[in-house]
């Protein structure tokens, strides 16, 4: 099997069905399998998902608990047989035979661990964060936009027309060498949502493997449709601080935490209803949706 395509569904079966259809319609010249992991969705959504899959050659894995994106992806991986793995957000649509292009390119360099591609909106606009730097101290000192522009200018990402090594690519569509994915332990199941891509790209880099942005292929991403109501600023903070503490020196983690406390402390004074909870999560920690969103 060339490629195993793994899609995680949570109460968004309509998007999952459209994603599957786009894979089938726009993928030729490859031996591929589609694995859908349902993350303990509501019964009505699971029923709709089964109807949308119908007689399609799709393997549906039903989890009894919500494992999050990384955990759901790992569950799907256990059933995969492909030499390469494509983890695709279910609120995404393929085009241009993107999988074949990624498959052909990743085989040209045995040191590539993962590929990313151009992420576009519904109107065809190219998202700034298709590829980016690790979100470390510079990000907080310069601000997200300034930091990203600095990175884009330094590495030429803004006008890139050739594949290029980057820190990390968008987690909405990641194309892995299956052997290297396994070597670094896959996604960290302790990360329920957000920053999975930063964590695994960091570990690949530590092993000496490349993360490559491949601009010759693209996909459409609706953004946020797959996570629905469980997208929160709180979960972003919890996952981010976990990834920083796990992968960086303690002083780096501590400085970032202090910077965030100052930032959110000011925001909490100005808009207490919106920012007091994130502030206290940074200060004292908090429980991930790993707990609150599971039945």
C-alpha positions in Angstrom: 0.0 0.0 0.0 1.4 3.4 -1.0 -0.5 5.8 1.2 -2.8 5.5 4.2 -5.2 8.5 4.5 -6.3 9.0 8.1 -9.3 11.4 8.8 -10.6 12.1 12.3 -14.3 12.9 12.7 -16.0 14.5 15.6 -19.7 15.6 15.2 -18.9 16.9 11.7 -19.8 14.0 9.4 -20.9 16.2 6.5 -17.4 17.6 6.2 -15.9 14.2 6.5 -18.1 12.9 3.7 -17.0 15.8 1.5 -13.4 15.2 2.4 -13.6 11.5 1.5 -15.3 12.4 -1.9 -12.5 14.8 -2.7 -9.8 12.2 -1.9 -11.4 9.7 -4.2 -12.1 12.2 -7.0 -8.7 13.8 -7.0 -6.3 10.9 -6.3 -5.1 8.8 -9.2 -1.9 6.7 -9.8 -1.7 5.6 -6.1 -2.6 2.6 -4.1 -4.3 4.2 -1.1 -6.6 3.4 1.7 -8.9 5.7 3.7 -9.3 5.2 7.4 -11.9 7.3 9.3 -11.7 7.5 13.1 -14.9 8.7 14.8 -14.1 10.3 18.1 -17.2 9.3 20.0 -19.5 11.6 18.1 -23.2 12.0 18.9 -25.3 9.0 17.6 -27.0 11.0 14.9 -23.7 12.1 13.5 -22.3 8.6 13.5 -25.4 7.4 11.7 -25.0 10.1 9.1 -21.3 9.3 8.8 -22.2 5.6 8.1 -24.7 6.7 5.5 -22.2 9.0 3.8 -19.6 6.3 3.7 -22.1 3.8 2.4 -20.5 1.3 0.1 -17.2 3.3 -0.3 -14.0 1.5 0.3 -13.5 3.2 3.7 -12.5 1.7 7.0 -14.5 3.2 9.9 -13.0 3.0 13.4 -15.3 4.0 16.2 -13.7 5.1 19.4 -15.7 4.9 22.6 -14.1 8.0 24.0 -13.0 11.3 22.4 -9.2 10.8 22.0 -8.6 14.3 20.5 -6.9 14.8 17.1 -3.6 13.2 18.0 -5.1 10.3 19.8 -7.6 9.7 17.1 -4.9 9.9 14.5 -2.8 7.3 16.4 -5.8 5.0 16.6 -6.2 5.2 12.8 -2.5 4.7 12.3 -2.7 1.3 14.2 -4.9 0.0 11.3 -2.8 1.5 8.5 -0.7 -0.4 6.0 0.7 2.3 3.9 4.4 3.2 3.4 3.3 6.8 3.8 0.7 8.5 6.0 -1.6 11.5 5.1 -3.3 12.9 8.2 -6.0 15.3 6.8 -8.4 17.4 8.7 -11.9 16.4 7.8 -12.9 20.0 7.0 -10.4 19.9 4.0 -10.8 19.2 0.3 -8.1 17.8 -1.9 -7.4 19.0 -5.5 -4.8 18.8 -8.2 -3.9 15.2 -7.4 -2.0 16.5 -4.4 -1.3 13.2 -2.8 0.5 11.8 -5.9 2.7 14.9 -6.0 3.6 14.6 -2.3 4.2 10.8 -2.7 6.5 11.4 -5.7 8.5 14.2 -4.0 9.0 12.5 -0.5 10.7 9.6 -2.2 13.4 11.8 -3.6 15.0 12.4 -0.2 15.3 9.7 2.4 15.8 12.4 5.1 12.4 13.9 4.7 10.2 13.1 7.7 7.1 15.1 6.8 5.7 17.3 4.0 3.2 20.1 4.1 1.5 21.9 1.2 -0.3 25.2 0.4 -3.3 25.6 2.6 -6.0 27.7 0.9 -9.4 29.1 1.9 -12.7 28.6 0.2 -12.0 31.5 -2.0 -8.6 30.2 -3.1 -6.6 32.6 -0.9 -3.3 31.2 0.4 -3.0 31.0 4.2 0.0 32.6 5.8 0.6 29.7 8.2 0.9 26.9 5.6 4.5 26.8 6.9 6.0 28.6 9.8 8.7 28.7 12.5 8.4 27.1 15.9 6.4 29.3 18.2 9.1 30.2 20.7 10.3 33.2 22.5 10.8 35.4 19.4 7.1 34.9 18.5 6.1 36.5 21.8 8.7 39.3 21.9 8.1 40.4 18.3 4.4 39.5 18.1 2.9 36.7 15.9 2.6 38.7 12.7 6.0 40.4 12.9 7.7 37.1 13.8 6.1 35.3 10.9 7.0 38.1 8.5 10.6 37.9 9.7 10.6 34.2 9.1 9.0 34.5 5.7 11.5 37.2 4.6 14.5 35.3 5.9 13.6 32.0 4.1 11.8 33.3 1.1 8.5 31.6 1.9 6.3 34.4 0.6 7.3 33.8 -3.0 8.4 30.2 -2.8 8.0 28.1 -5.9 10.3 25.2 -4.9 10.2 22.8 -2.0 11.9 24.2 1.1 12.9 23.1 4.6 10.9 24.8 7.3 10.4 24.4 11.1 6.8 23.1 10.8 3.9 22.8 8.5 0.1 23.1 9.0 -1.4 20.3 11.0 -4.4 20.3 8.8 -2.6 18.2 6.2 0.6 16.4 7.1 2.2 13.7 4.8 4.6 11.5 6.7 7.1 8.8 6.0 5.4 6.0 8.0 8.6 4.6 9.3 9.9 7.9 10.6 6.5 8.7 12.1 6.8 5.5 14.1 10.4 6.2 15.0 9.6 9.4 16.8 6.5 7.9 18.5 3.8 9.5 16.3 1.5 12.2 17.8 1.7 12.7 21.5 -1.7 11.5 22.9 -1.3 13.9 25.8 -2.0 16.8 23.4 -5.7 16.7 22.9 -6.0 19.6 20.4 -3.6 22.1 18.9 0.2 22.2 18.5 0.5 18.5 17.6 2.3 19.6 14.4 4.8 21.7 16.4 5.6 18.9 18.8 6.1 16.2 16.2 8.1 18.4 13.8 10.3 19.3 16.7 10.9 15.6 17.4 11.6 14.9 13.7 14.2 17.7 13.6 15.9 16.3 16.7 16.3 13.0 14.9 17.8 14.8 11.9 14.8 14.5 9.6 13.5 17.3 7.5 10.1 19.1 7.5 9.5 20.3 3.9 7.0 22.8 2.6 5.9 21.7 -0.9 4.3 24.6 -2.7 3.5 22.7 -5.8 0.4 21.1 -4.2 -2.5 22.6 -2.3 -5.7 21.8 -0.5 -8.8 23.8 0.7 -9.3 24.1 4.4 -12.5 25.5 5.9 -10.7 26.0 9.2 -12.4 25.2 12.5 -15.3 23.2 11.2 -13.9 19.9 12.4 -13.5 21.0 16.0 -16.8 22.8 16.4 -17.7 23.9 19.9 -14.6 22.4 21.6 -12.3 25.0 20.1 -11.3 27.3 23.0 -8.5 29.7 23.9 -8.0 27.6 27.0 -7.1 24.5 25.2 -4.7 26.4 23.0 -2.9 27.7 26.1 -2.8 24.3 27.8 -1.4 22.5 24.7 1.1 25.2 23.9 2.6 25.4 27.4 2.8 21.6 27.5 4.7 21.5 24.1 7.1 24.3 25.2 7.8 22.6 28.6 8.3 19.2 26.9 10.7 20.4 24.1 12.5 23.4 25.3 14.9 24.2 28.2 13.1 25.1 31.5 14.4 28.7 31.4 12.8 29.1 27.9 9.5 27.8 29.2 9.6 30.0 32.3 10.3 33.2 30.3 7.4 32.4 27.9 5.1 31.7 30.8 6.1 35.1 32.4 5.5 36.9 29.1 2.1 35.3 28.7 1.1 36.1 32.3 1.9 39.8 31.7 0.0 39.7 28.4 -3.1 38.0 29.7 -3.0 39.8 33.0 -3.4 43.1 31.2 -6.1 41.7 29.0 -7.9 40.3 32.1 -8.0 43.7 33.7 -9.5 45.2 30.6 -11.8 42.4 29.7 -12.2 40.2 32.8 -15.0 37.9 31.5 -13.0 36.9 28.5 -9.5 36.6 29.9 -9.5 35.8 33.6 -9.8 32.0 33.0 -6.9 31.9 30.4 -4.8 34.0 32.9 -5.3 31.6 35.7 -4.7 28.6 33.4 -1.3 30.1 32.6 -0.7 30.8 36.3 -1.7 27.5 37.8 -2.3 25.1 34.9 -5.6 23.6 33.9 -7.3 20.4 32.8 -7.3 19.7 29.1 -10.4 19.0 27.1 -9.0 15.4 27.3 -11.1 15.3 30.4 -13.9 17.8 30.0 -14.9 16.7 26.5 -14.9 13.0 27.1 -18.2 11.2 27.9 
